[in-house]
Amino acid sequence: MSRDIERRVIRLERDRHFDPPTAIFSDRPVTEEEAAEALATWHELVASGRASITGTALCLLGPELTEAEWIEECATGGYGRA
Protein backbone atom coordinates (compact mmCIF):
# COMPACT_ATOMS: atom_id res chain seq x y z
CA MET A 1 0.00 0.00 0.00
CA SER A 2 1.41 3.39 -0.89
CA ARG A 3 2.15 5.86 1.90
CA ASP A 4 -0.47 8.28 0.55
CA ILE A 5 -3.24 5.67 0.62
CA GLU A 6 -2.09 4.46 4.03
CA ARG A 7 -2.31 8.01 5.43
CA ARG A 8 -5.80 8.42 3.96
CA VAL A 9 -6.99 5.14 5.49
CA ILE A 10 -5.55 6.14 8.88
CA ARG A 11 -7.30 9.52 8.67
CA LEU A 12 -10.63 7.93 7.68
CA GLU A 13 -10.43 5.40 10.49
CA ARG A 14 -9.53 8.13 12.97
CA ASP A 15 -12.51 10.24 11.95
CA ARG A 16 -15.08 7.44 12.20
CA HIS A 17 -17.63 7.97 14.94
CA PHE A 18 -18.62 5.03 17.10
CA ASP A 19 -20.05 6.79 20.15
CA PRO A 20 -23.53 8.28 19.84
CA PRO A 21 -23.77 12.09 19.85
CA THR A 22 -24.79 13.78 23.08
CA ALA A 23 -25.97 17.15 21.73
CA ILE A 24 -27.82 18.52 18.72
CA PHE A 25 -27.14 21.64 16.69
CA SER A 26 -29.62 22.73 14.05
CA ASP A 27 -30.20 25.65 11.71
CA ARG A 28 -33.93 25.45 12.45
CA PRO A 29 -36.11 24.90 15.54
CA VAL A 30 -36.27 21.23 16.61
CA THR A 31 -38.93 19.78 18.90
CA GLU A 32 -38.01 17.40 21.73
CA GLU A 33 -39.57 14.52 19.79
CA GLU A 34 -37.53 15.34 16.67
CA ALA A 35 -34.37 15.59 18.77
CA ALA A 36 -35.00 12.22 20.41
CA GLU A 37 -35.67 10.59 17.04
CA ALA A 38 -32.56 12.20 15.51
CA LEU A 39 -30.37 10.92 18.35
CA ALA A 40 -31.87 7.44 17.96
CA THR A 41 -31.32 7.32 14.19
CA TRP A 42 -28.14 9.39 13.91
CA HIS A 43 -26.33 6.76 11.81
CA GLU A 44 -29.02 6.94 9.14
CA LEU A 45 -29.07 10.75 9.15
CA VAL A 46 -25.30 10.99 8.72
CA ALA A 47 -25.21 8.29 6.04
CA SER A 48 -27.92 10.06 4.02
CA GLY A 49 -26.23 13.47 4.29
CA ARG A 50 -29.02 15.04 6.34
CA ALA A 51 -26.70 15.46 9.35
CA SER A 52 -23.04 15.49 10.25
CA ILE A 53 -21.04 14.87 13.41
CA THR A 54 -18.81 17.50 14.96
CA GLY A 55 -17.14 16.23 18.09
CA THR A 56 -19.99 14.83 20.16
CA ALA A 57 -22.71 16.94 18.52
CA LEU A 58 -25.13 15.89 15.81
CA CYS A 59 -25.50 18.78 13.37
CA LEU A 60 -28.86 18.61 11.60
CA LEU A 61 -28.85 20.14 8.15
CA GLY A 62 -32.06 21.75 6.98
CA PRO A 63 -33.21 21.43 3.38
CA GLU A 64 -31.67 23.82 0.90
CA LEU A 65 -33.93 26.81 0.26
CA THR A 66 -35.20 27.61 -3.19
CA GLU A 67 -34.74 31.14 -4.49
CA ALA A 68 -38.36 32.00 -3.64
CA GLU A 69 -38.00 30.58 -0.11
CA TRP A 70 -34.77 32.53 0.41
CA ILE A 71 -36.45 35.78 -0.69
CA GLU A 72 -39.35 35.06 1.69
CA GLU A 73 -36.97 34.41 4.60
CA CYS A 74 -35.08 37.63 3.87
CA ALA A 75 -38.33 39.62 3.63
CA THR A 76 -39.54 38.34 7.01
CA GLY A 77 -36.23 39.05 8.74
CA GLY A 78 -35.06 35.45 8.91
CA TYR A 79 -31.69 35.91 7.15
CA GLY A 80 -31.29 39.63 6.76
CA ARG A 81 -32.84 42.08 4.39
CA ALA A 82 -33.88 41.46 0.79
Biopython code that builds the backbone (N, CA, C, O; Angstrom):
import numpy as np
from Bio.PDB.StructureBuilder import StructureBuilder

atoms = [
    (1, "MET", "N", (0.856, -1.171, 0.000)),
    (1, "MET", "CA", (0.000, 0.000, 0.000)),
    (1, "MET", "C", (0.905, 1.237, 0.000)),
    (1, "MET", "O", (1.870, 1.310, 0.761)),
    (2, "SER", "N", (0.586, 2.189, -0.847)),
    (2, "SER", "CA", (1.406, 3.389, -0.893)),
    (2, "SER", "C", (1.229, 4.213, 0.377)),
    (2, "SER", "O", (0.214, 4.091, 1.062)),
    (3, "ARG", "N", (2.191, 5.033, 0.684)),
    (3, "ARG", "CA", (2.148, 5.858, 1.904)),
    (3, "ARG", "C", (0.956, 6.814, 1.864)),
    (3, "ARG", "O", (0.322, 7.065, 2.889)),
    (4, "ASP", "N", (0.654, 7.347, 0.674)),
    (4, "ASP", "CA", (-0.468, 8.277, 0.549)),
    (4, "ASP", "C", (-1.785, 7.582, 0.886)),
    (4, "ASP", "O", (-2.593, 8.116, 1.646)),
    (5, "ILE", "N", (-2.001, 6.413, 0.333)),
    (5, "ILE", "CA", (-3.236, 5.675, 0.616)),
    (5, "ILE", "C", (-3.280, 5.268, 2.087)),
    (5, "ILE", "O", (-4.331, 5.332, 2.724)),
    (6, "GLU", "N", (-2.138, 4.853, 2.617)),
    (6, "GLU", "CA", (-2.088, 4.464, 4.028)),
    (6, "GLU", "C", (-2.467, 5.639, 4.931)),
    (6, "GLU", "O", (-3.216, 5.463, 5.892)),
    (7, "ARG", "N", (-1.962, 6.823, 4.635)),
    (7, "ARG", "CA", (-2.308, 8.011, 5.432)),
    (7, "ARG", "C", (-3.797, 8.317, 5.332)),
    (7, "ARG", "O", (-4.425, 8.690, 6.323)),
    (8, "ARG", "N", (-4.362, 8.160, 4.136)),
    (8, "ARG", "CA", (-5.797, 8.416, 3.960)),
    (8, "ARG", "C", (-6.637, 7.423, 4.758)),
    (8, "ARG", "O", (-7.616, 7.811, 5.396)),
    (9, "VAL", "N", (-6.263, 6.156, 4.727)),
    (9, "VAL", "CA", (-6.991, 5.141, 5.491)),
    (9, "VAL", "C", (-6.899, 5.434, 6.977)),
    (9, "VAL", "O", (-7.899, 5.324, 7.688)),
    (10, "ILE", "N", (-5.726, 5.805, 7.460)),
    (10, "ILE", "CA", (-5.548, 6.139, 8.878)),
    (10, "ILE", "C", (-6.437, 7.317, 9.248)),
    (10, "ILE", "O", (-7.085, 7.305, 10.294)),
    (11, "ARG", "N", (-6.468, 8.339, 8.389)),
    (11, "ARG", "CA", (-7.300, 9.522, 8.668)),
    (11, "ARG", "C", (-8.785, 9.155, 8.674)),
    (11, "ARG", "O", (-9.526, 9.612, 9.545)),
    (12, "LEU", "N", (-9.228, 8.341, 7.721)),
    (12, "LEU", "CA", (-10.629, 7.931, 7.676)),
    (12, "LEU", "C", (-11.010, 7.115, 8.897)),
    (12, "LEU", "O", (-12.084, 7.314, 9.464)),
    (13, "GLU", "N", (-10.155, 6.211, 9.304)),
    (13, "GLU", "CA", (-10.429, 5.403, 10.490)),
    (13, "GLU", "C", (-10.459, 6.263, 11.745)),
    (13, "GLU", "O", (-11.277, 6.036, 12.637)),
    (14, "ARG", "N", (-9.578, 7.240, 11.816)),
    (14, "ARG", "CA", (-9.526, 8.125, 12.974)),
    (14, "ARG", "C", (-10.801, 8.952, 13.088)),
    (14, "ARG", "O", (-11.280, 9.218, 14.190)),
    (15, "ASP", "N", (-11.348, 9.357, 11.945)),
    (15, "ASP", "CA", (-12.508, 10.241, 11.946)),
    (15, "ASP", "C", (-13.847, 9.518, 12.042)),
    (15, "ASP", "O", (-14.894, 10.162, 12.093)),
    (16, "ARG", "N", (-13.823, 8.180, 12.067)),
    (16, "ARG", "CA", (-15.080, 7.438, 12.204)),
    (16, "ARG", "C", (-15.648, 7.657, 13.597)),
    (16, "ARG", "O", (-14.909, 7.770, 14.575)),
    (17, "HIS", "N", (-16.962, 7.715, 13.671)),
    (17, "HIS", "CA", (-17.634, 7.968, 14.944)),
    (17, "HIS", "C", (-18.355, 6.707, 15.392)),
    (17, "HIS", "O", (-19.224, 6.189, 14.691)),
    (18, "PHE", "N", (-17.987, 6.227, 16.559)),
    (18, "PHE", "CA", (-18.616, 5.035, 17.100)),
    (18, "PHE", "C", (-19.551, 5.365, 18.255)),
    (18, "PHE", "O", (-20.554, 4.681, 18.457)),
    (19, "ASP", "N", (-19.231, 6.400, 19.008)),
    (19, "ASP", "CA", (-20.054, 6.792, 20.147)),
    (19, "ASP", "C", (-21.221, 7.643, 19.671)),
    (19, "ASP", "O", (-21.057, 8.466, 18.770)),
    (20, "PRO", "N", (-22.380, 7.459, 20.253)),
    (20, "PRO", "CA", (-23.525, 8.276, 19.840)),
    (20, "PRO", "C", (-23.335, 9.736, 20.262)),
    (20, "PRO", "O", (-22.708, 10.006, 21.286)),
    (21, "PRO", "N", (-23.870, 10.670, 19.483)),
    (21, "PRO", "CA", (-23.766, 12.088, 19.846)),
    (21, "PRO", "C", (-24.555, 12.376, 21.120)),
    (21, "PRO", "O", (-25.512, 11.675, 21.448)),
    (22, "THR", "N", (-24.137, 13.412, 21.826)),
    (22, "THR", "CA", (-24.792, 13.780, 23.079)),
    (22, "THR", "C", (-25.503, 15.129, 23.001)),
    (22, "THR", "O", (-26.196, 15.517, 23.942)),
    (23, "ALA", "N", (-25.339, 15.843, 21.895)),
    (23, "ALA", "CA", (-25.973, 17.151, 21.734)),
    (23, "ALA", "C", (-26.431, 17.306, 20.290)),
    (23, "ALA", "O", (-25.981, 16.582, 19.402)),
    (24, "ILE", "N", (-27.317, 18.246, 20.071)),
    (24, "ILE", "CA", (-27.823, 18.516, 18.724)),
    (24, "ILE", "C", (-27.670, 19.998, 18.422)),
    (24, "ILE", "O", (-28.006, 20.853, 19.242)),
    (25, "PHE", "N", (-27.155, 20.287, 17.229)),
    (25, "PHE", "CA", (-27.143, 21.637, 16.691)),
    (25, "PHE", "C", (-28.004, 21.616, 15.443)),
    (25, "PHE", "O", (-27.982, 20.642, 14.690)),
    (26, "SER", "N", (-28.766, 22.686, 15.214)),
    (26, "SER", "CA", (-29.624, 22.734, 14.049)),
    (26, "SER", "C", (-29.758, 24.172, 13.572)),
    (26, "SER", "O", (-29.655, 25.117, 14.354)),
    (27, "ASP", "N", (-29.992, 24.316, 12.268)),
    (27, "ASP", "CA", (-30.204, 25.649, 11.707)),
    (27, "ASP", "C", (-31.681, 26.007, 11.669)),
    (27, "ASP", "O", (-32.083, 26.980, 11.030)),
    (28, "ARG", "N", (-32.485, 25.203, 12.365)),
    (28, "ARG", "CA", (-33.928, 25.454, 12.455)),
    (28, "ARG", "C", (-34.421, 24.954, 13.812)),
    (28, "ARG", "O", (-33.739, 24.151, 14.450)),
    (29, "PRO", "N", (-35.578, 25.406, 14.263)),
    (29, "PRO", "CA", (-36.112, 24.904, 15.538)),
    (29, "PRO", "C", (-36.390, 23.404, 15.470)),
    (29, "PRO", "O", (-36.889, 22.911, 14.459)),
    (30, "VAL", "N", (-36.069, 22.675, 16.542)),
    (30, "VAL", "CA", (-36.272, 21.229, 16.607)),
    (30, "VAL", "C", (-37.051, 20.920, 17.879)),
    (30, "VAL", "O", (-36.679, 21.360, 18.967)),
    (31, "THR", "N", (-38.139, 20.158, 17.734)),
    (31, "THR", "CA", (-38.925, 19.777, 18.903)),
    (31, "THR", "C", (-38.182, 18.691, 19.683)),
    (31, "THR", "O", (-37.231, 18.094, 19.178)),
    (32, "GLU", "N", (-38.623, 18.443, 20.912)),
    (32, "GLU", "CA", (-38.007, 17.402, 21.728)),
    (32, "GLU", "C", (-38.173, 16.036, 21.083)),
    (32, "GLU", "O", (-37.268, 15.204, 21.147)),
    (33, "GLU", "N", (-39.328, 15.798, 20.459)),
    (33, "GLU", "CA", (-39.569, 14.523, 19.786)),
    (33, "GLU", "C", (-38.619, 14.336, 18.605)),
    (33, "GLU", "O", (-38.054, 13.259, 18.415)),
    (34, "GLU", "N", (-38.448, 15.411, 17.802)),
    (34, "GLU", "CA", (-37.529, 15.342, 16.671)),
    (34, "GLU", "C", (-36.098, 15.103, 17.144)),
    (34, "GLU", "O", (-35.354, 14.335, 16.534)),
    (35, "ALA", "N", (-35.721, 15.764, 18.229)),
    (35, "ALA", "CA", (-34.372, 15.592, 18.770)),
    (35, "ALA", "C", (-34.147, 14.163, 19.240)),
    (35, "ALA", "O", (-33.095, 13.582, 18.974)),
    (36, "ALA", "N", (-35.121, 13.593, 19.933)),
    (36, "ALA", "CA", (-34.995, 12.222, 20.410)),
    (36, "ALA", "C", (-34.898, 11.247, 19.242)),
    (36, "ALA", "O", (-34.096, 10.314, 19.272)),
    (37, "GLU", "N", (-35.716, 11.463, 18.213)),
    (37, "GLU", "CA", (-35.672, 10.589, 17.041)),
    (37, "GLU", "C", (-34.339, 10.735, 16.311)),
    (37, "GLU", "O", (-33.763, 9.742, 15.865)),
    (38, "ALA", "N", (-33.844, 11.971, 16.187)),
    (38, "ALA", "CA", (-32.562, 12.201, 15.514)),
    (38, "ALA", "C", (-31.419, 11.511, 16.248)),
    (38, "ALA", "O", (-30.543, 10.920, 15.617)),
    (39, "LEU", "N", (-31.423, 11.584, 17.577)),
    (39, "LEU", "CA", (-30.372, 10.923, 18.347)),
    (39, "LEU", "C", (-30.471, 9.406, 18.245)),
    (39, "LEU", "O", (-29.456, 8.712, 18.315)),
    (40, "ALA", "N", (-31.682, 8.888, 18.083)),
    (40, "ALA", "CA", (-31.873, 7.444, 17.962)),
    (40, "ALA", "C", (-31.461, 6.929, 16.584)),
    (40, "ALA", "O", (-31.011, 5.790, 16.458)),
    (41, "THR", "N", (-31.611, 7.753, 15.563)),
    (41, "THR", "CA", (-31.323, 7.318, 14.189)),
    (41, "THR", "C", (-30.158, 8.095, 13.577)),
    (41, "THR", "O", (-30.126, 8.307, 12.365)),
    (42, "TRP", "N", (-29.216, 8.516, 14.393)),
    (42, "TRP", "CA", (-28.143, 9.390, 13.910)),
    (42, "TRP", "C", (-27.298, 8.733, 12.822)),
    (42, "TRP", "O", (-26.818, 9.432, 11.930)),
    (43, "HIS", "N", (-27.098, 7.421, 12.862)),
    (43, "HIS", "CA", (-26.325, 6.757, 11.809)),
    (43, "HIS", "C", (-26.979, 6.956, 10.449)),
    (43, "HIS", "O", (-26.301, 7.259, 9.467)),
    (44, "GLU", "N", (-28.291, 6.787, 10.392)),
    (44, "GLU", "CA", (-29.020, 6.941, 9.136)),
    (44, "GLU", "C", (-28.960, 8.380, 8.631)),
    (44, "GLU", "O", (-28.790, 8.615, 7.435)),
    (45, "LEU", "N", (-29.100, 9.339, 9.543)),
    (45, "LEU", "CA", (-29.073, 10.749, 9.150)),
    (45, "LEU", "C", (-27.715, 11.132, 8.573)),
    (45, "LEU", "O", (-27.642, 11.839, 7.568)),
    (46, "VAL", "N", (-26.649, 10.673, 9.203)),
    (46, "VAL", "CA", (-25.304, 10.990, 8.722)),
    (46, "VAL", "C", (-25.048, 10.301, 7.387)),
    (46, "VAL", "O", (-24.504, 10.912, 6.468)),
    (47, "ALA", "N", (-25.434, 9.041, 7.275)),
    (47, "ALA", "CA", (-25.210, 8.288, 6.039)),
    (47, "ALA", "C", (-25.953, 8.909, 4.859)),
    (47, "ALA", "O", (-25.458, 8.875, 3.732)),
    (48, "SER", "N", (-27.131, 9.472, 5.105)),
    (48, "SER", "CA", (-27.918, 10.058, 4.015)),
    (48, "SER", "C", (-27.537, 11.502, 3.716)),
    (48, "SER", "O", (-28.039, 12.085, 2.755)),
    (49, "GLY", "N", (-26.654, 12.089, 4.528)),
    (49, "GLY", "CA", (-26.227, 13.466, 4.288)),
    (49, "GLY", "C", (-27.133, 14.512, 4.904)),
    (49, "GLY", "O", (-26.954, 15.705, 4.657)),
    (50, "ARG", "N", (-28.109, 14.086, 5.705)),
    (50, "ARG", "CA", (-29.020, 15.043, 6.339)),
    (50, "ARG", "C", (-28.482, 15.555, 7.662)),
    (50, "ARG", "O", (-29.092, 16.423, 8.286)),
    (51, "ALA", "N", (-27.333, 15.022, 8.102)),
    (51, "ALA", "CA", (-26.698, 15.462, 9.347)),
    (51, "ALA", "C", (-25.216, 15.150, 9.268)),
    (51, "ALA", "O", (-24.774, 14.358, 8.435)),
    (52, "SER", "N", (-24.460, 15.783, 10.143)),
    (52, "SER", "CA", (-23.038, 15.493, 10.248)),
    (52, "SER", "C", (-22.681, 15.452, 11.728)),
    (52, "SER", "O", (-23.465, 15.876, 12.577)),
    (53, "ILE", "N", (-21.508, 14.946, 12.026)),
    (53, "ILE", "CA", (-21.042, 14.868, 13.406)),
    (53, "ILE", "C", (-19.866, 15.813, 13.570)),
    (53, "ILE", "O", (-18.927, 15.790, 12.775)),
    (54, "THR", "N", (-19.919, 16.635, 14.590)),
    (54, "THR", "CA", (-18.810, 17.502, 14.960)),
    (54, "THR", "C", (-18.534, 17.265, 16.430)),
    (54, "THR", "O", (-19.308, 17.681, 17.293)),
    (55, "GLY", "N", (-17.429, 16.595, 16.711)),
    (55, "GLY", "CA", (-17.138, 16.233, 18.092)),
    (55, "GLY", "C", (-18.181, 15.266, 18.599)),
    (55, "GLY", "O", (-18.317, 14.160, 18.076)),
    (56, "THR", "N", (-18.922, 15.678, 19.620)),
    (56, "THR", "CA", (-19.992, 14.828, 20.157)),
    (56, "THR", "C", (-21.372, 15.387, 19.825)),
    (56, "THR", "O", (-22.367, 14.974, 20.420)),
    (57, "ALA", "N", (-21.439, 16.318, 18.882)),
    (57, "ALA", "CA", (-22.711, 16.939, 18.522)),
    (57, "ALA", "C", (-23.191, 16.467, 17.157)),
    (57, "ALA", "O", (-22.408, 16.339, 16.216)),
    (58, "LEU", "N", (-24.471, 16.215, 17.068)),
    (58, "LEU", "CA", (-25.126, 15.888, 15.807)),
    (58, "LEU", "C", (-25.608, 17.203, 15.200)),
    (58, "LEU", "O", (-26.421, 17.903, 15.804)),
    (59, "CYS", "N", (-25.122, 17.536, 14.030)),
    (59, "CYS", "CA", (-25.496, 18.782, 13.366)),
    (59, "CYS", "C", (-26.530, 18.464, 12.296)),
    (59, "CYS", "O", (-26.209, 17.873, 11.264)),
    (60, "LEU", "N", (-27.774, 18.861, 12.550)),
    (60, "LEU", "CA", (-28.856, 18.612, 11.604)),
    (60, "LEU", "C", (-28.834, 19.679, 10.518)),
    (60, "LEU", "O", (-28.766, 20.876, 10.801)),
    (61, "LEU", "N", (-28.893, 19.228, 9.287)),
    (61, "LEU", "CA", (-28.855, 20.137, 8.153)),
    (61, "LEU", "C", (-30.255, 20.280, 7.587)),
    (61, "LEU", "O", (-30.882, 19.293, 7.205)),
    (62, "GLY", "N", (-30.740, 21.506, 7.535)),
    (62, "GLY", "CA", (-32.065, 21.752, 6.976)),
    (62, "GLY", "C", (-32.026, 21.634, 5.467)),
    (62, "GLY", "O", (-30.949, 21.648, 4.871)),
    (63, "PRO", "N", (-33.172, 21.520, 4.848)),
    (63, "PRO", "CA", (-33.206, 21.434, 3.385)),
    (63, "PRO", "C", (-32.732, 22.745, 2.767)),
    (63, "PRO", "O", (-32.915, 23.820, 3.340)),
    (64, "GLU", "N", (-32.123, 22.639, 1.594)),
    (64, "GLU", "CA", (-31.671, 23.824, 0.899)),
    (64, "GLU", "C", (-32.879, 24.634, 0.458)),
    (64, "GLU", "O", (-33.855, 24.075, -0.043)),
    (65, "LEU", "N", (-32.821, 25.948, 0.643)),
    (65, "LEU", "CA", (-33.930, 26.812, 0.263)),
    (65, "LEU", "C", (-33.910, 27.091, -1.233)),
    (65, "LEU", "O", (-32.851, 27.227, -1.845)),
    (66, "THR", "N", (-35.092, 27.170, -1.800)),
    (66, "THR", "CA", (-35.199, 27.609, -3.189)),
    (66, "THR", "C", (-35.027, 29.128, -3.212)),
    (66, "THR", "O", (-35.011, 29.769, -2.162)),
    (67, "GLU", "N", (-34.902, 29.691, -4.390)),
    (67, "GLU", "CA", (-34.736, 31.136, -4.493)),
    (67, "GLU", "C", (-35.942, 31.865, -3.894)),
    (67, "GLU", "O", (-35.778, 32.866, -3.197)),
    (68, "ALA", "N", (-37.141, 31.370, -4.162)),
    (68, "ALA", "CA", (-38.356, 32.003, -3.641)),
    (68, "ALA", "C", (-38.402, 31.912, -2.108)),
    (68, "ALA", "O", (-38.779, 32.871, -1.434)),
    (69, "GLU", "N", (-38.011, 30.739, -1.563)),
    (69, "GLU", "CA", (-38.001, 30.581, -0.109)),
    (69, "GLU", "C", (-36.969, 31.501, 0.536)),
    (69, "GLU", "O", (-37.212, 32.067, 1.602)),
    (70, "TRP", "N", (-35.819, 31.647, -0.113)),
    (70, "TRP", "CA", (-34.769, 32.527, 0.412)),
    (70, "TRP", "C", (-35.258, 33.972, 0.441)),
    (70, "TRP", "O", (-35.037, 34.684, 1.420)),
    (71, "ILE", "N", (-35.921, 34.407, -0.629)),
    (71, "ILE", "CA", (-36.454, 35.775, -0.689)),
    (71, "ILE", "C", (-37.483, 35.980, 0.416)),
    (71, "ILE", "O", (-37.502, 37.026, 1.064)),
    (72, "GLU", "N", (-38.344, 34.975, 0.635)),
    (72, "GLU", "CA", (-39.353, 35.061, 1.695)),
    (72, "GLU", "C", (-38.699, 35.167, 3.070)),
    (72, "GLU", "O", (-39.122, 35.974, 3.897)),
    (73, "GLU", "N", (-37.673, 34.361, 3.318)),
    (73, "GLU", "CA", (-36.972, 34.409, 4.604)),
    (73, "GLU", "C", (-36.332, 35.772, 4.819)),
    (73, "GLU", "O", (-36.393, 36.325, 5.917)),
    (74, "CYS", "N", (-35.719, 36.313, 3.773)),
    (74, "CYS", "CA", (-35.085, 37.633, 3.871)),
    (74, "CYS", "C", (-36.127, 38.715, 4.131)),
    (74, "CYS", "O", (-35.892, 39.631, 4.919)),
    (75, "ALA", "N", (-37.269, 38.611, 3.473)),
    (75, "ALA", "CA", (-38.332, 39.617, 3.633)),
    (75, "ALA", "C", (-38.916, 39.591, 5.027)),
    (75, "ALA", "O", (-39.336, 40.632, 5.533)),
    (76, "THR", "N", (-38.956, 38.427, 5.666)),
    (76, "THR", "CA", (-39.544, 38.341, 7.008)),
    (76, "THR", "C", (-38.516, 38.515, 8.109)),
    (76, "THR", "O", (-38.842, 38.396, 9.290)),
    (77, "GLY", "N", (-37.266, 38.798, 7.729)),
    (77, "GLY", "CA", (-36.230, 39.052, 8.740)),
    (77, "GLY", "C", (-35.489, 37.812, 9.180)),
    (77, "GLY", "O", (-34.710, 37.866, 10.132)),
    (78, "GLY", "N", (-35.713, 36.688, 8.505)),
    (78, "GLY", "CA", (-35.060, 35.454, 8.906)),
    (78, "GLY", "C", (-33.556, 35.444, 8.649)),
    (78, "GLY", "O", (-32.801, 34.966, 9.495)),
    (79, "TYR", "N", (-33.101, 35.953, 7.513)),
    (79, "TYR", "CA", (-31.688, 35.911, 7.151)),
    (79, "TYR", "C", (-31.124, 37.279, 6.818)),
    (79, "TYR", "O", (-30.025, 37.356, 6.269)),
    (80, "GLY", "N", (-31.792, 38.308, 7.108)),
    (80, "GLY", "CA", (-31.294, 39.632, 6.765)),
    (80, "GLY", "C", (-32.344, 40.375, 5.958)),
    (80, "GLY", "O", (-33.541, 40.111, 6.074)),
    (81, "ARG", "N", (-31.897, 41.274, 5.169)),
    (81, "ARG", "CA", (-32.835, 42.080, 4.390)),
    (81, "ARG", "C", (-32.704, 41.746, 2.907)),
    (81, "ARG", "O", (-31.610, 41.506, 2.397)),
    (82, "ALA", "N", (-33.862, 41.739, 2.226)),
    (82, "ALA", "CA", (-33.876, 41.462, 0.785)),
    (82, "ALA", "C", (-33.474, 42.674, 0.009)),
    (82, "ALA", "O", (-33.427, 42.632, -1.221)),
]
sb = StructureBuilder()
sb.init_structure("model")
sb.init_model(0)
sb.init_chain("A")
sb.init_seg("    ")
for serial, (resi, resn, name, xyz) in enumerate(atoms, 1):
    if name == "N":
        sb.init_residue(resn, " ", resi, " ")
    sb.init_atom(name, np.array(xyz, "f"), 0.0, 1.0, " ", f" {name:<3s}", serial, name[0])
structure = sb.get_structure()
